[in-house]
Structures are given as C-alpha cells and as structure tokens.
C-alpha cells in the first residue's frame, strides 16, 4: 500500500514522478496488488484510472498552506484505511511519519532520494523538520530503498544506518524521445541547457561565470534554463555584471517541451555540487543530448562513461568541458551514442521487479 503524501505536495517533480512510474509498472507484475487512495490532488502525473481511486482535483487557486491542507485532508481519509491493515507492506511516498501510530506491526519500506538536508546547512536551516522525519523513518523502516549507491553511503554516514538494511535501486526516466521534434520555433538555434532549481548547491552562479566568456565569443549561442521559476533580482543583476542580458531565457517547460529542449540543445550542463541521483542526466541520455556534468556525488555512478566531467568548484574546469562538447563533433556523437546505451540500465520494468523483491524480503 502506498500513501498520498507526495501527490498532495507536488504538482510535478522528481519524487512524484518516481512514485507514479513505480506504481504504474508494479501494477503490471503478477502476484502483486497495488493500493493507493488519493482523495485530493493537483498532481499532473496521475491519470484518471483505476490505480488512483477517488481522485478529485483541488480548486486550482493559490493560497497560503494550500498543499499542507490537501495533504492533511488526504491523511484524514487514509488513516482509517491504514488501521484496517489490509495490506502486506506499506510504502510512504515521503517523510511524514503520521502512519506510525496506525500501522501496527506491519512492515514498511522507505525510499530515500538524497541527503541534501544533512549535507547543506542552508537547506537544513530552512527545513529542519524534513531531516528529523527522515531520520525517524529511516531508523524505524523494515527496509530502505536508496536511489543510488551514493545515497546509501550518505545514509550510513549521517544516520548510522546498517548498510545491510539498504537496497540500492536506481530510478528510470519518463522522457519520450520519439515526441521531441523541434516544434517550438521561438527557441534559439544554438543553446546550452540548464535544467531545474537554481539554489546554492545547484551551482548556477558559478556555472554562469564559467560559460559567460563562451557566449561572448559566440554571438549565436544562448542559455536556456528549464524550470526553477522566474529569474530573481539577484540573478538579473548577475546577468548584467556578466554582460549576458538577453542571452539567457527561462521556461517552465512541461514535459514535451522539456524533451524537445534536451533533444535540440548543443549540450546539457549539470554543475550541481550534490545529487542523490540526477534524473536530468538520464533524461538527456534518452533524448540524445550530449552532457557535461560534475564529477561529484552520484553523477559519475549514474552517467558512467557517457558524460564529459568537470570539477564543479573550478570555473575553468567547467568552461573547458563545455567548450570541448560544443566544439568537438566526434566527442558529441560518442556521448550521444554512449548515452543511448547507458539509458538501457534504467528500465522501469527492472526497477519494479527489484522493488517487488524488496517488499517480499520484509514480509
């Protein structure tokens, strides 16, 4: 049985996409019954089908505490179902421990995506509750699924979890490369792609300082940021300082547009200081986009030999890797081919099978 937590919290995002795909593929396996009851959700991944019962869209208005209210309404409807204990294994979709008082002796499996709150003080200061809840559930879980070996190692390091309690199961991609033909004629002809949030550990400002000279040398080259919200006052100030105003664009980029952005980019650059997995890397692989990524955390584990690596703390290293991918056509072709080969290692069918074995191990 899954709960509704993440589908209450996110309209779209990596964690809700992970659970949507996992549930969808688990439902195709034999000898496994999937149960999830979502009363209210605005999550964009949930289809109207039998897997997600009683789903209603919450009024699409923005007001303080909206997602917290949706989450609480769903929790109230789930508690009676959990108390009946008509399931073998419980799998919470995030770190709210509300179910502990109602689950009895039933086992539960916890997925841990990253240890960002534990590694970065600014993230922890902004949200201590998530780290506290994560530790509690990690200690109480019957089994933990870590989405990378790097996340497993961090669980051992920061929480002291027995590594024998942790199963490493990678995640897959929902990218649809067959639907990514250039249809957005307003996009630049030549661009560097940056995807996702631009918070401190994502290393966006250092990335900009590294690639600004490349834009000065090539008047046709631009930067596109997909997701992450509109540019802030501080970011616009930095664009002016770097003389790249008008050379950098931002789009919210729903899925099909995102796949198109990957497919038509000259290079996808992933300068993050830390990733629990790094979904954009395998999205780029699926769409045939060459990538340049940080040589830190989980990224070498996930990207393997299909990326050009750099030191994310060294602007000259970032710039050198990006220039290399932009200008070396043979390297670009090799990276694209290696990426298409690498993506085969991230099959949702295989992930669902491994997850099922994890459930069976605790029953």
N, C-alpha and C positions, 0 to 999 in steps of 0.2 A: 504494500500500500504506500502510495506517495501522498504528501500533503500539498497544499496550495501556496505555500509561502512565497516562493519566487514569482509565481504568476500573479500574485497580488502586488508585488513590489515593482515589477518591471513591465513597461510597455514592450520593450525589446531589449536584448542584452545577451551576453555570452552565457550566463548561468541558466536563464530561462530557455534559451535555445538548446543548451545541452540537455536539459530535462525533457523538453519537448521531443527531441530526436531520440533520446534514450527510451522514453515511454513508447514512442511510435514503433521503434524497432523491437523492443521487448515484446510488444503485443503480437508480433509475428512469430514468436517462438512457441514451440509446443510445450504443454505441461506447465504453463505459467499464466496465472490470472492477474491482470493489472487492475488496480482500483485507485481512482483519484476522483475526489469530489470537490469541484470548484463552483461556489455559488456566484461569485462576482469576479470579473477580471476584464481589464482592457488590454491584456497581453496580445500582441499581434501574431504570435505563432500558433495560438490554439485554434484549430479548425472546429467547425461545428460537426462533431462526430461523436460516436458512442464512447470514446475513450475519456472525454472530459464532460462529465454529466452535470446537468442543471446549471450550465454556464449562462450567466447574464452579463451584458455589458453594463458597467457602472457609468452613470452620467458623465459624459466626456467634458467635464469642466474642471478647471484648475482652482484649487483652494487649499489652504494650509492643512496638512495632515491627511490629504486625500488617500494616499496609498496606505498609511497606517490604519485608516478607517476600513478600507477594503480588506486589509489583512485581518483585522480583528473580527469583522463580520464573517469571514471565511473560517477563522479559528472557532468561533462560537458554533458554527454548523458542523465542524469536523470533530469536535470533542466527543459528542455522543457516538459517532461512528467509531472513533478510536477505542472508546470504552467497551464497545461490543467485542473488540479483539477478534473480529472475523477475518484475520489475515495471518500469514506466517512470518513476514518480515516487514518492518516499517522503514521507509526511506524518506526522511525530511529533505525538503528542497533548499533549505537554508538553515540558519543557526538559531532560530527562536526555539528555546527548549520547552515551550508550553506543553508539549505532549508527554513529558517525563512523568507527570503526576497521573497519567491516564493509561499508559501503555502496559502497566503491569510487568510481567516477566518476559514479554515478547521482545525478541532481538530487534535492534535497529542498525542500519548501515548508514554511515555519514560520508558524503563526498566533500573533500576539501580541495579547493581550487587553487589557492595560493596562500602565502603568509605575509601579505603586504602590510597588514596592520601591525604585525610583530616586527617587521624589518624596518619600517619607516615611521619615525617618531611623529611627523606631521600628520600622517594618516591616523595613527593611534590616538593622538590628541583630539582629532576631530570626531573620532568614533571609537571610544573605549569599549562600548557595550558589545560590539561585534566580536572583538577579540576575547572578551570574557565568556561570551556564549559559545564561541568556537572551542575554547579550551575545555569548558564543561562537557560539551557533547563529544569531543574527541576522547576525553577520558572515560566517558560512560558508554560509548558506542561498542557494539559487538565486533564490528569491523569498520575500517576506514578505507575508502577509495581515494587515492591521491591521483590527480590527473597527470602527474609527471614524477619521474624519479627525483627531480629537484624539490618538488613539494613534499615528497616523502621524507627526504633528508632534512628539510626545514621543520617538519612536524617532530622529528626526533630531536633536533637541536633546540627548538624553542619550547616545546611542550613535554619533552621527555617520553614520547610515545614509543612503546616497544615496536620496532620495525616489523616484527612478525605479525602484528595486528593490522598492517597496512598492505593493501593490494594496489599496485600501480596499474591503472587502466587509462590509456590515453583517450582523447576525445576526437571526434571527426569534424568534418565541415559540411555545411549545407549549401555551399556555393554551387551554382548551376552554370558551368562554363558554356553550355550549349545555348544559353539565353543572354549572352553578354556582347552581342554585336554592338558596335558603336551606333547608338540611336540618338545620342544627346549631342547635336551638332554645335551646341554652345560651348562644349568643352574645349580646352586648348589642344592644339595638335601635339605638343610635347610637354609632358609634365612629370614631376616627381610626386609620388603619392605618399601621404601620411594618413594613418587610419586610427581613429579612436580618441580617447581622452588626452588632454594635454597638461595633466597635472605634473607635479615636480618630478616624480620618479619615471614619468614617461619621457623626460629629457628633451622636450620640444624646443626650448630656447637654445640649448647647445646645438641641437640639430640645425636650427635656423642659422646660427652663427657659422656653422661649418659649411652649409651649402650656399649661403648668400654670394660668395665670390664666384660660384659656378654660374649663378643666374646673371651676374654682372658680365661674364664672358660670353654667355649665350642669350641673346635678346629674345629668342623664341621660346625659351624654357620657362615654365612656371611651376608652382607648387599647388597641389590640391590637398586640402585637409577634409577627410570624410568623417562625419560625426564630431563629437566633442563639444558641440554647442558653438554659438557665435563667438567671434574673436572678442577678447576683453580689451579694456582700455590699455592695460599694460602691454598686451600683445601688439596692439596697433602702434603703440609708442615704439616698441622694438622694431617693427617693420619700417618705421620711419628712420630710426637710427641706422638700420642696415641698408637703407635705400632700396627696399623691395616692395614698397607700397604699389598696389595694383598688379603685383606678380604672384600673389598668393590668394587663393579662393577657398571658401568653406561651404560644404553642402551637408545637409543632414543625411543624405544618401541611404534611402531604403534599399532593401536587398538587391533588387535587379539593377539599380543604378550603381551600387557598390561593386557588384560583379563586373559591370562594364568598366568602372574606374580601374579595377585591377587589370583587366584584360588589355586596356589601351594605354596604361602607364609605361613610361620608359623604365622606371624602377620603383619598387615599393621599398621604402626605408623604414626600419623598425629599430629606433635608437633607445628603446626602453632600458632602464637600469635593472629592472626586475620583471619577470613574467612567471606566473605559475604554470602556464602552458604556452600561450602565444597563438591564439586562434587565427589572427590575421596572416600569420606566416603560411598556414596550410590553405587558407582561403586564396592567397596569392598563387600558391602552387596549383590549385585546382583550376584557376583561371589563366594559367600560362604566363604569369608575370614574374620576371626576374627580381630577386630580392637581395637587399643588403641589410644585415641585422647585427645587433650587439652580440659580442662573444661571451655573454654572461647568463647566469641563472639557467632556465630551462631551454633557452633558444638553440644552443648547439645540439641538445638532445633531440629537439623536435625537427630542426631544419636539416641536420646531418650534413651531407656534402652538397646540398642543393642551394647554398647561400654563399654570398661574399660577406665575410665577417670583419668587424671593426671593434676597436676599444671605444665604448660609449662615453668615456670620460675625456677622450682626446679628440678635439675638433679636427685636427689634421688627419687622424685615422679615419674618422667618419667621411671627411671630404675625399680622401684618396679612394676609399671603397666605392663611393657613389660615382666618382668620375670614371673609375675602372668599368663599372657596369654600364654607364651611359655610353662610353666610347668604344668599348671592345665588343664588336658584334659577335665574334666567336664565343666569348665568355657568356654573353646574353643568351645565345642559343643553347649553350651547355647547361646554364642554370635553369632555363625553361624546361629542358628535357629531364634534367635531374629532379626538378620539382614535380613533374608529372609522374615520374617513377616513385618519388617519395610519398605522394598522396595515397598510394595504394596501401601504405602501412596504417592508414587511419580510417578503416572501414567501420561504419556504424553497425553493420551486421556482426562483425567480430567483437566490437565493443559491447554490444548487447549480450552476446554469448558469454563473454568474460564476466560481465556484471551478474548474469544469472548464476554462474558458478560461485561467485562471491556470496550471493544470497543463500545458495544451497549449503555453503560452508558454515553458516551460523544457525541453521535450523536444527 
